[in-house]
């Protein structure tokens, strides 16, 4: 079973995604911020990290960098609805640069997320080339 | 040439006239001769024949001398009676020919009459042809001829044999001219005025070598004296005529008066200025021109004149014949007789009413300019070739400087050192192109504060197009700049707010969408229940956002109302806690509530006051790390009730405190704060508190040290006793 880790500081966002993804057959772990996500990953690595970029500040970008460095094999999907300072587009591009394999703009349909998941899990890049 | 007078020809009227005078003189001469003969030791008898001859000769000489003397006397009397000066010159030249028994004669006067470097000008001549006359028309003072040498030396020059000259240089142009004209001998005698001044030359020439006798020269000297008198008289007359012309044509009134102030002369200028004809005023006292209130002036002026003093450019007022007054400038000088005794005064009166009016207009124009210049808040300056020349009062006041401080390049010292090179250099470069100048720099004001200024200047050109300098004005634009900054900042925050608003409004949509998907697809009761809870929370959250948005709009329109009534503060606090509870619980904070022992009532809008407290609780919950502590305390003090919300959260940097209650204020860089909110909670809280006549303040010991917000609502005077 593919294991997914959802990092988002909005409880309802985490819960709604968890319910949907479990129904789709994934095993789902939840984290409220980047630090918790990294702790959970170290305990027992997940296959895919789905992280918000704005958790308080741009915490998600740091999380992406940390995962890329420490867990190069883990696929990463970044999602954002933008922030007060910058439009989501800019941050999603930044996430791509930081090492995200896919980016999603909130709000997104479940089908979009599943499609992205399918892509990143089927086209796993060699770990050596995944580093930024 | 006229021949020697024939002493035998004593017929005719002229002869008989001569006879009368001649006889007496001849008798005397004869008697004299007889005495000589009688007293002689020589043998008279043997010499009788010679004596007779001598007698005959002396008789002839006597006759000639008598004729010459008569000629000189005639000229003397004609000098007095004859008005035609040129005719007299002719007569003098003719007499010179007669006296000197010469073939030619000329008379020249010195020009210019005073000064050096002049020469001689021909007045009359005899014997010369027109070509020679033209040659001698003007003779330079350095000319190498007898007249030129006589002029230079001041003595008579005689050249008895021109072919073998003793004084004149042989072969010189003048010497050649003598020879060409058949002149074999020449003499030139200076003409001296009674004061001894050399005024001309009289010359005579002969066709044969000739040395004039002493007797001829003596007679010539008498003629020369008369000729000099004539030249001098002519000169004086011309000078007088010139003076008279000057006086008559002068625009100024020129009047002379005696020491009693009686008018003696009155020129045309005086007629024009005062309106009286000369014949109306001569003989009248000059006081007819003086207005009654100035009548004393005349006594003062006359007193000074009697002392021999001048009165120069004395500005006063005089009265015209028609009674109108005129502004005049008077110059009065004493007039002395030949012995130096003051006998009267000459007075020059100039009409200065035009100048006075011009002065007055100039003064008025200057006053207008100065008023205009000094009453404007702009700093006005005028520059010239050597820098600043003039500034207005605002300029001096702004810098607390004197004109000397800013003159030239003195003003540069007030430019901020960092701006100096750019600003001053820019100005100078512009002046070279004579272009319009526009520049900004910081100027140090009198209080030492640098102010942002803007300066504009235009070239000042002369009518001929030459650059005279610049004129410009400088404005303090610090306030404008600051307002601009404030506006830009407000604009930036508005943009940020809009970006944030779209973000905050979109955020709930993601979980809502997912919950809807779950409801559509899941049959599981538990999943459906949880999806509904998500929808419930997120729509509630969105409702709050939209409510806040509406409140923002109400605040900006000043259209927020409170419906005050007596409310129990404990109930208000309870309502606020209920609203904020989900967030406080979600962040796992501990909330401590302290209420006074007895119930407290305030006159307030229950819902709005609860909103204020709830906003403070939400803030505390958001800006405190999970698991923090929040304390809510209500107390009474000094006729007011205070509600304070304290937390042990992120705290507030000191520099953020002032703008905390502004619209869209959200603390940046706080990791771990709860998301959401439009940043209007505190702005709204303050607005609502103020509508209740209260105050709100924030306090924090700094980042990481927590914060405390305190609201004070005054208790109504009537209620403070009952509660």
Interface residues (C-beta under 8 A of the other chain):
Chain A: X9 X10 X11 X12 X13 X15 X16 X17 X19 X20 X23 X33 X54 X55 X56 X57 X59 X81 X82 X83 X84 X85 X86 X87 X88 X106 X107 X108 X109 X110
Chain B: X496 X497 X499 X500 X502 X503 X506 X507 X508 X509 X510 X511 X512 X513 X514 X515 X517 X518 X521 X522 X527 X530 X531 X534 X537 X538 X586 X666 X669 X670 X671 X672 X673 X674 X675
